Amino acid sequence: MDALITNDPYVSGFRVEDAPRLDGTGHNLGEPSLGGSGTRYRQLNPTDYGDGFSTPAGADRPGARDISNRIATQTTSIPDPRGLTTMAWIFGQFINHEFDQAKTGTEPFPISIPPNDPSLTSNPQLVGILSSFRRDAFDPDTGSPFNVVPRAQINTATSWVDGSVIYGTDSSRLAFLRTHAGGRLKIGDGNLLPFDTTNFPNGTTSTIPLTSAFFLAGDNARQPADWINYNAILW
């Protein structure tokens, strides 16, 4: 086990080249690329594509929105038995973005909305989001009848709880986020996140000018909801 764990930088003889990298590589000395950004997700269970290697499954099953309505619909407030607040699951989502972030592809996969949907029929913005839903990008060496390898998605985050959701997984993003003084990160107006004045991947395809609209943090999916930004500010 000791041979697989990266050296302690405070122990005599530590070499900088042995340190884990910003992109998540180098944590495992026996398999340095393990958990690195840009690598395939590892699967514990067999894939279940409609055609066995690429197309979505479930054509004969209820739609995703129909299922969520049946499971999550409630008419009264249900307090958590342990007294947890909404921040509990929001933090869980933050940690999820820490080690799991697929890249959105270009292949459309609209989510059908049931008639008289209790929440969406009066919310055209959400309807637009679901109707423009796209499948995740995948490794081009997979998902084809010619290579006979089921489609495998790419993780743009690292697989480690290493702060990449705060600092990013590449040097250019980190350089933008830093003040380069006193080991601090940039903050924007009102002690919020800095605005993205470049064109980093940022979880949006909007045409709103980047300089005036979107925050930037280490997480590539920073824009979908304000509560995603809260944890980036806190941590």
C-alpha positions in Angstrom: 0.0 0.0 0.0 2.8 2.5 0.9 4.2 2.1 -2.6 0.9 3.3 -4.1 0.5 6.4 -2.0 2.2 9.7 -3.0 5.0 10.9 -0.7 4.4 13.3 2.1 5.8 16.7 1.0 7.0 17.3 4.6 9.1 14.2 4.7 12.8 14.4 3.8 13.5 13.2 0.2 10.1 14.4 -1.3 10.4 15.2 -4.9 8.1 17.8 -6.6 7.6 15.5 -9.6 6.0 12.9 -7.3 3.3 15.3 -6.1 -0.3 14.9 -7.4 -1.1 17.2 -10.3 -3.8 19.8 -10.6 -5.5 17.6 -13.1 -5.8 14.8 -10.6 -3.1 12.6 -12.0 -0.2 11.3 -9.8 -2.2 10.3 -6.7 -1.6 6.6 -7.4 2.0 5.8 -8.2 1.1 2.4 -9.6 -1.4 4.0 -12.0 -0.6 7.7 -12.3 -3.5 8.6 -14.6 -6.1 7.1 -12.3 -8.8 9.6 -11.4 -7.4 12.3 -13.7 -9.5 14.9 -15.4 -10.3 13.9 -19.0 -10.4 10.2 -18.3 -13.3 7.8 -18.8 -15.7 7.1 -16.0 -15.1 3.7 -14.5 -18.1 1.5 -14.4 -19.0 -1.0 -11.8 -22.1 -2.4 -13.6 -22.7 -3.3 -17.3 -24.0 -0.6 -19.6 -27.6 -0.7 -20.7 -27.9 1.1 -24.1 -30.9 0.5 -26.3 -28.8 -1.0 -29.1 -26.2 -2.4 -26.7 -23.5 0.3 -27.3 -24.9 3.8 -27.9 -28.6 4.7 -28.1 -30.6 5.6 -25.0 -32.4 2.9 -23.2 -36.0 3.1 -21.9 -38.0 3.9 -25.0 -40.8 1.7 -23.5 -40.6 3.2 -20.0 -42.1 6.4 -18.5 -40.2 9.6 -19.1 -37.8 11.1 -16.6 -40.1 14.0 -15.8 -43.1 11.7 -15.3 -41.1 9.6 -12.9 -39.8 12.5 -10.9 -43.3 13.9 -10.6 -44.7 10.6 -9.2 -41.8 10.2 -6.7 -41.3 13.8 -5.5 -44.7 15.4 -5.6 -45.9 16.4 -2.1 -48.7 18.6 -0.9 -47.3 19.5 2.6 -43.9 20.4 4.0 -42.0 17.3 5.2 -39.4 18.3 7.8 -36.2 16.2 7.8 -36.3 13.9 10.8 -32.7 14.8 11.7 -33.3 18.5 11.5 -31.2 19.0 8.3 -31.9 22.0 6.1 -31.7 22.4 2.4 -28.0 23.2 2.7 -27.4 19.5 3.4 -28.3 18.4 -0.1 -26.8 21.5 -1.6 -23.5 20.6 0.0 -23.9 17.1 -1.4 -24.3 18.5 -4.9 -21.2 20.6 -4.3 -19.2 17.5 -3.4 -20.7 15.7 -6.4 -19.3 18.4 -8.7 -16.0 17.8 -6.9 -15.4 14.4 -8.5 -18.0 14.0 -11.2 -18.6 16.4 -14.0 -19.4 15.1 -17.5 -19.0 17.3 -20.5 -22.2 18.2 -22.4 -22.3 17.0 -25.9 -24.1 18.2 -29.0 -26.5 15.3 -29.4 -30.1 16.4 -28.6 -32.1 14.3 -26.1 -35.2 16.4 -25.2 -37.1 15.5 -22.0 -40.8 15.2 -22.7 -43.1 17.1 -20.4 -46.3 15.4 -19.3 -49.6 17.3 -20.0 -50.6 19.5 -17.0 -47.2 19.2 -15.4 -47.7 20.8 -11.9 -44.6 23.0 -12.1 -43.5 23.4 -15.7 -46.6 24.2 -17.7 -46.4 27.8 -16.4 -42.6 28.1 -16.5 -41.4 28.5 -20.1 -37.8 28.9 -19.0 -37.7 25.5 -17.5 -39.6 24.0 -20.4 -36.9 25.4 -22.7 -34.1 23.8 -20.6 -35.7 20.4 -20.7 -36.5 20.6 -24.4 -32.9 21.6 -25.2 -31.4 18.8 -23.1 -28.4 17.2 -24.6 -26.6 13.9 -24.0 -23.1 13.8 -22.5 -20.1 13.8 -24.7 -18.2 10.6 -24.9 -14.9 9.0 -25.9 -14.8 8.9 -29.7 -13.1 5.5 -29.4 -16.3 4.1 -27.9 -20.0 3.9 -28.8 -19.7 2.6 -32.4 -20.7 -0.8 -33.9 -17.2 -0.7 -35.5 -15.3 -0.7 -32.3 -17.8 -2.8 -30.4 -17.1 -0.8 -27.2 -20.2 0.6 -25.3 -20.2 4.4 -25.2 -18.1 5.7 -22.3 -18.4 9.3 -21.0 -15.5 11.5 -20.0 -15.1 13.0 -16.5 -13.9 16.6 -16.8 -13.4 16.8 -13.0 -10.9 14.8 -11.0 -12.1 11.7 -9.2 -10.6 12.9 -5.9 -11.9 15.2 -3.2 -9.0 17.6 -3.8 -10.5 21.0 -4.1 -10.7 21.0 -7.9 -14.3 22.3 -7.6 -12.7 25.4 -6.1 -9.4 25.7 -7.9 -10.1 24.0 -11.3 -8.2 21.3 -13.0 -5.9 23.2 -15.3 -3.3 25.9 -14.8 -4.9 28.6 -16.9 -8.2 28.5 -14.9 -6.3 28.5 -11.6 -4.2 31.4 -12.8 -7.3 33.5 -13.5 -8.9 32.7 -10.2 -5.8 33.6 -8.1 -4.9 37.1 -7.0 -1.2 36.0 -7.0 -0.7 37.8 -3.7 -0.8 36.2 -0.3 -2.2 32.9 -1.5 -5.7 34.4 -2.0 -8.3 33.8 -4.6 -10.1 36.6 -6.4 -13.5 37.9 -5.2 -15.9 40.1 -7.1 -18.3 42.8 -6.1 -20.1 42.2 -2.9 -17.6 39.5 -1.9 -19.0 37.2 -4.5 -17.2 35.1 -7.1 -15.3 36.9 -9.9 -16.9 37.4 -13.2 -15.7 35.2 -16.1 -14.1 37.8 -18.4 -12.6 35.1 -20.6 -14.3 32.1 -22.2 -13.7 29.2 -19.8 -16.1 26.2 -19.9 -18.8 27.5 -17.5 -22.0 25.4 -17.8 -23.8 27.8 -20.1 -24.3 28.3 -23.8 -25.9 31.7 -23.4 -25.1 34.6 -25.7 -25.2 37.1 -22.8 -21.8 38.9 -22.6 -19.5 36.9 -20.3 -18.1 40.0 -18.7 -21.4 41.0 -17.2 -23.3 37.8 -16.5 -21.4 34.8 -15.3 -19.4 33.9 -12.2 -16.3 31.7 -12.4 -14.9 29.1 -10.0 -13.1 25.8 -10.3 -16.3 24.0 -11.2 -17.2 23.9 -14.9 -20.9 23.9 -14.1 -21.2 27.1 -12.2 -24.2 28.8 -13.7 -27.4 26.6 -13.6 -28.5 27.8 -10.1 -27.5 30.3 -7.5 -27.3 27.7 -4.8 -24.4 26.0 -6.7 -22.5 29.2 -6.3 -23.1 29.5 -2.6 -20.8 26.7 -1.7 -18.0 27.9 -4.0 -18.1 31.3 -2.1 -18.2 29.6 1.3 -15.3 27.2 0.6 
